[in-house]
Amino acid sequence: MKCLLLVKAAVAVRWVGVWALAGGVCVAQVRPPVCPVAAGKTVASGRPAIVRPSVVAARATAEAAAADPSVLVAAEPMENFGVARYRLEDYAECVGTGGCYWADVDAQTKRAEVALDGLVAGRKAGERLAMVLDIDETSLSNYCEMKREDYGFLATMFNAWEVSSEADMALPGTLRLFNRARAAGVEVFFITGRPGDQKAATAKNLEAAGYKAWKGLSLREGPQKTMPTVEYKSEERKKIVDAGYRIVMSVGDQWSDLNGEPRAEISVKLPNPFYYIP
């Protein structure tokens, strides 16, 4: 059986899936998407793009210097941030020995699919089931913009990206889970920490990414803009419960997406090595 390179043109964003031969069967290996970031150009910070050393090479340089008796080595209790960024990039690009972010996300959503099937199987007659999804790095990925910013955070650029038509990149596993939920009659609600003025653009990008026929979309409005994330998302989940739904599953990339009451019966934490929201 011959295995081929499969290229999926998913709306405006290209995902590349490599099909590898394993035990006589072709299986998909999840890879990072192809981003419109031209090689050799300067990064968003204005620094010229350079060929960086590998993580192994960077560590070898430090170890060689530390072994030289003529060198006074400083105490450095924290890892060099540049080297940490190299490790992050390797994980995001699925190179080196540190694993693959996309494969880890996909594996977690596959676990969620199995759990969802069990929850749906236990549904009682007349029950209205709901699933809650976060958006950024859960339903939609900002990977291409984070890569363009050299894995930093430039607020003006990032916010402009989120409302652009380029930001319609679905995380494949979450979209698969969404479609599974909808096929089973589970209503899906999106709760995001984005500000309310991004609602129209966010809805448009969700639709363009393939999320169809969702039930609700909540963004921070009024006093919610200054609320702690856990408090805000708990408040929005309570509205779903008060509307008569049983929240069987909640999926997010931050603990603050999942914590607080009311909680979902099963909370699914996706990996996110890029940023932390308390």
N, C-alpha and C positions, 0 to 999 in steps of 0.2 A: 504494500500500500504506500503510495507516494504522498509525502506531506508537503504542503505548499505554504508560501507566505500569504496570509490572508489580510487584505486591507479593507477595513470597513469605513465607508464614507458616511459617518453618522451626522447628518444634517451639515453643519458648518465645520465640524471638527473631525479630524482623521485619527482613528484609533488603529494601531497595528497589532494584530494578534499573530504570534508565531505558532504554527502547528508543528509539534515535535512527535516523533515516533517513540512510543513507550509501550512495551509489551505487545507490539504488533498493532497498536491502536493509536490513531492520531488524536492528541489532546491539545487543547489551547493553552498557551502560556501567556499570561497577562503581561503586557508591556506598557510603557508610558506612551501617551499620545504624541502625535507629531504637532509641534507648535510652530507658529509663524515667527520664529526668532532666528534671524539670519546669523550664520556663523561668521565670526571675525569682526562683527560690529561692536561698538562700545556698549557696555551695559548701562542700565538706567542711571547709575550713580555718576556716569561720566568718565569712569576709569576705563582705560583701554582694555579690551579683552586679551587675556594672555593664556598660554597653555599652562595649566596648573600642574603641580606634581601630584602624584597619587598619595593617598593617605599613608600607605606603607613607606613611600619615599620620604614624606615629611617626618614621619616618626624615626626613620633610619638616620636622617640628618641630625636630629636632636640626640639620639642615642650615641652616634659617633662622636659628637662634640662632648657629651657628658663623660665619655670614656677617655678623653684627652686630658692628661694631668696638667696641661698648661692652661686649661679653660676653667674659669670660676663659674659654676652653674648656679643660677638663681633658683630659689624655692618657688615652684609654680604649682600651687595646689589645684588650680583649675586648668582644664584643657584649653589650649589655644583656640580662640574662637574661629580663626581662619581654617584650622584643621577640622574643627567640628562642622563647619560649613561644607568642607569637602566631603565629610562622611554623610551629611544630609543629602548632598547632591548625588552621591553614589547610590544611596538608598532610593532616591526619587527616580534615578535613571536606570536602576536595576543593574548596576555594574559593581565590580569588586566582590567582597566577601560579606558585606553587611546586610544582605537580603534585598527584597524588592517590595517597595511600598504598595504598588498596584496589586501585586499578588496577595499581599497580606490583607488589603481591603477586600479583595474579591473573596478570599477564603472566609472572612468574617461574615460577609453578606450571604454566603452559602450556608453557614451555620444558622443565620437568621431565617433563611427560607425553610429549613427543616423545623425550626422552632415555630414559625408561623403556621405551618401545616398542622402541627399538633394543637395549636390554639384554636384554629378554625375547626378541626375535627371535634373539639369539645364544646362547640357552640350550642347554646340552647335555643329552642324555637322562639323566634321573635326578637332575639338579641340583636342589637346594632353594634357591630364591632368597628373599632377605629385603630389606625396606626398613625403615629406622629413621626414626621421626619424633619430633622434640621436641614438647612440648605447648604451653606458653605462647607466644603470638604466632606459633605455627607451625600447630598443629592446632586449638587453641582460642584465642579472642581475649579479652583482658581490657579491651578498648577502653572499654566502658561504665563500668567502675570507674575506669579511668585518667581518663576525662573527668570523672567525678563528683569525683575528687580534684584536679581542675584540673591534670592531667598532672604531679602530684607523686607521692610514694610515701609513704603512711601505712600502715605495716606491719600494724597491727591491723585496719584496715578492709580492706586488700588481701587478707590471709590469710583473713578471714571471707568475703569475696566468692568466693575460689577454691573453697571447699567448699560454697557455696550452690547452690541449683538454678538461679539466674540465670546461672551461669557455664558454661552449656552452648552457648555460641556458637561454632559451627565457622567456621573460615575457609573460605569456599566453594571456593577453588581447591585447598586441601589435601584437603578431603573428596572432591573430584572425583578428585584424584590417588590417594588411598587406594582409592577404589572401582575405579579403573582397575587398580591393582596387584592387588587381590583378584580381580577378574575374570580376570586373567592368571595366577592361581595363585601370586602372590608373597605370602609371609607378611609381616605388618606388626608391628613391635615399637615400642612407645613407650618412650622413655627421657627422663625429666624430672628436673629438679633439685629438684622438690618433696619435702618430707619424707615419710617413710613413713606417718605417721599420717593423711595425706590420700588414701591409696590408694583406699579404698572410695568416697569422694565423687568422686574423679577418674574412676574407672572408670564410675560412674553418669553423670557428665556427658558423658564420651566417647560412651557408648551413646545418651544422649538427643540428642546433637548429630548422630548418624547414623553414627558409627564402629562398625560391626558386625563381629564375627568376627575381631578382631585376635588375634595369637598371644601377645603378651607385653606387660606393663606394669611398668616398673622405676622405683622412686622411691628416694631416698637412705635407706639403712638403716644403723644402727650406725655403724661408723667412716667410712662414706661421707659422713656428714653434715658432716664437717670437711675432706673431700678437695677439692682444686682441681677445678673442673668438668671440665676436660679429662681429668684422671686418672680421675675417677668414670665419665664417659661412655665412655671407652676401655675401662675394665674391664667395663662392661656389654656393649659391642659384642663384646669377646673371648668372652664367654659365648655369644653367638649364633653366632660362628664355631666355637667349640669344640663346639657342638651340631650342627654339620654344615651350616650355612647359608653361602651366598655372599652377602655384603651388597652388593647392586648399587647401592643409593642410600641416602643419608642426607640428611634435610631439617631445617634449623634456622634460627632467626633470629639466633643468636649464633655467632661463630667458634668459641667453646668447645663448641658442640654438635657441631662437625664435625671439629675437629683431634684429633690423637693417633692412635695405632695400636691396633688395626687400623682403617684408614679404609675408607669405602665406595668403590666404583669411581667413582661420581660423587657429589659433595657439592653440595647445592643450598642456597645462602645466600639467605634471604628478607630483605627490608628490615625494619628495626626502628629507627625514630627515637626511641623512647620511653625506652629504657634500655639499659645495657651490662653484660654479665656476663662477666668475664675467665675 
